[in-house]
Amino acid sequence: MEILYSDKEIAVCLKPLGVDSEKELPALLVEALGGQIFPVHRLDKNVGGCMVYARTKQAAAALSKAIQEGAMVKEYLALVHGTPPETGDWQDLLWKDSQKNKVFVVKRERKGVKQARLEFTRLTAGDPSLVRIRLHTGRSHQIRVQFASRGYPLAGDHKYGARDDSDTPMLFSCALTFPHQGKTMHFEAMPDWAAER
């Protein structure tokens, strides 16, 4: 785990693959920084990248408010099969089957169905293509499902239709922008597999 920034109120770090973002990573941060750590957002265990954690309850409330109000911008890099459009603004209704831990795009609103929106720009074309994504909503497996449902499954994402040799979905939280102490904080990182493109 690499710590990108820390002060008395927040800690920003790069989450390694295979580390749980709600229990294991906070424990690593406590080990490194001391004090308390409060998770305010999450990343799937098999996804790495930029995350921010609060170090006080007040900072946790401020970050949670920023997330709810859309003031925290989360961007991702993904390697997807096929060549999606150059840009897109996709809105879908998602429903999660908790027993199978799988998410589906559905046609109409009903209990448990949530709105999902993302925008993206394709950075490279081919198979696979590299895309940069801005999440407007943080739904479970959102990026994976929205791309797979249109025929562009993420490389390595066997749960949602990829048929390749990668053992983990090629998805990385590459940038976080959020307000903190009257300033706009911005952090960016690149995974090895994107730098090679």
N, C-alpha and C positions, 0 to 999 in steps of 0.2 A: 504494500500500500504506500502510495506517495502522497504526502500532504502538500497541497499547492498553496494554501494560505491558512493562517489561523490568527485569531485575536481572542479577546476575553469572551466574545459572544458567539462566534461561529468558527467552524472548521470546514475547509473545502479540501476534498481528497479525490484521488483516482481509485475507484473500486476495482480490485482485481477480479478476474473471472473465478467463479466457483465459491465466492464469499457471499454469505447472506447479508443483505444490506440493512436488515432491521435488528439483528442480534450480534452477529460475528464482527461486522465492521465497526459498530459503535464500541464494542469491547476492545478492538485494536486501537481505536482512537483514544479511549480512556487510558490504555497502556502507554501510548505515546505522549499524551498531553495532560493526563490527570483530569480531575474534576468529573463533571457529568456530561453525557452526550445524549441529545434528543433527536431521533430521526424525524424528518418532516416530509420526506418523499422516499420512494423506493425504486430499486432496479431489480429485475429478475436475477436470480443467482448466476445464470449463464450469460449475463451481460455485464460488461465493464464500462468504466468511464467516470466522468465528473459527477460528484455528489456534494451537496452541502448539508452539514449537520449543525444544529444549534447547541450552544454550550450553556445556555440559561433558558429558563422557562419563558422569559420575556422575548428572547430572540426566537424561540420556537413559535410563539404566538405571532410575531411579526413576519416570519418566513411563511407560516401557514396562511396568513392573511394575503401575502404577496401571491402565493399559489392560487388561492381562491379568486383573487381579483385579476388574475392573468398577468401580473407584473413580473412573474418569474418566467423567463423564456428558456425552454429546454430544447436543445438541438441534438440530433443524432446522425451518425453515419451508418449506412447499411449497404451491404453488398447483396443485390437481388438478381435472381435469374431472369433472363429476358431483358428487353429494353423498354422501360416505362417511358411515358411522355417526358418532354424536357422539363416541364413544370406541372404541378397539380395542386388542387385544393380539394381534398376528399372528405366527404362527410358521410358517415354511416351510422346505423344503429347496431350496437353490439350486445350480445347476450352471452353470459358465461355459464357453462355447465361445470359447476363446482366439483361434481363427482369425478368428471374426467379431466378437470383442470384444463379445459379447452374453451376457446371463445369462438363465437360464430357471428357472421353478419346476418342480420334478420331484416325482414321487409317492413314490419310495423311495430309500433310501440306496444309493450305489454309489461307486466311486472318483471322487474329485474333487467329490463333493456335500458341501455345508456347511450346517449349521443356521443359520437367520437369524431374528432376533426383533426386533420394534419395537413400541412403544406409541404411540398418538397421541390427540390431542384435536382435534376440529373446532372452529375458531374462528369461521368464517363459513359459511353455507350458500348454495348456488346453483351456477351453473356459470360460472366455476370457484369452488371452495371453498378456503378457507385452512385448512391443518392445521398443528399443531405436533407434532413427532415426537421421541420419545426412542429413540435406537438402543441396543440391548443387544448387538448384534454388528455388526462393521464389514465387511460383505461388499461386494464390487465391485457397484456399481449397485443396492445393496440396496433403498433407498427407492423408486427408480424402478420396479424390477421388482415389488416386493410390491404397490404401488398399481396398476400397470398390469394385473397378473394378475387383479385383482378388478374391472376395468372403470373404474378411476379414473386414467388416465395423467396424468403431470405436464404442465401447460401447457408447450408448447415442446419436449417430449421426443419428437421425431419417430421416434427409434430404437425407442421402446416404445409407439407407437400414437397419439400426439397428432396432431390434424389442425387446427392453428391457425397463426397468423402469427408467433408468437414464435420467435426464432432460437436460443434456448438454454433448457434446462430451468429452470423456476421453482423452484429449490431453493437454500436458503441455510443455512449453518451459523450458527445464531442464538445459541447459548449453549454455553459450555464450563465445567464445574465439575470441579476436581481438587485433590488434596492437594499442598501445597508448603510445605516448611519448617515443618511442624506446623500449618499453617493450611489452611482450605478457600478456594481461589481460585475466583471466579466472574466470568465475562465474558459480556456480552450485547450484541447489535447487531441492527439491523433493516434489511432491504433496502428500497429505495424502493417497490417493487411491493407489499410487505406493508403498509407504512404507509398506502398509499392505500385499503386495504380498509375 
